[in-house]
Amino acid sequence: MAINVEVEKNNNESSANVIRRFTKRVQGAGIIPKVRAGRYYTRIKSDNVNRMAKLKKLAKKVTYEKLLKLGKIAEQKSYRR
């Protein structure tokens, strides 16, 4: 899917202003994040690998909650806003 961004120079407009308008249009179209994302090849994980990772994460969560309930570990405070 190609996205074309076109900017034409007006009569009383400087070339710096045309470049500024062009960069704003490119940013608005979202071309730069797409190009940066496609810069490197990322391998797609198989469904089985994703499933096993989710199961492992759920098991860790269950054991954490169990230890928390027994008072073996202290609850971690979240410092995120």
GIWODA-V269283 format. One record per run of one state. SS is the DSSP state (~ for helix, > for strand, _ for the rest). FROM is the first residue (numbers start at 0). TO is the last residue. If there is no record, write none. Layout:
BEGIN
ss: [SS;SS]
from: [FROM;FROM]
to: [TO;TO]
END
This chain:
BEGIN
ss: [_;~;_;~;_;~;_]
from: [0;14;29;30;37;46;70]
to: [13;28;29;36;45;69;80]
END
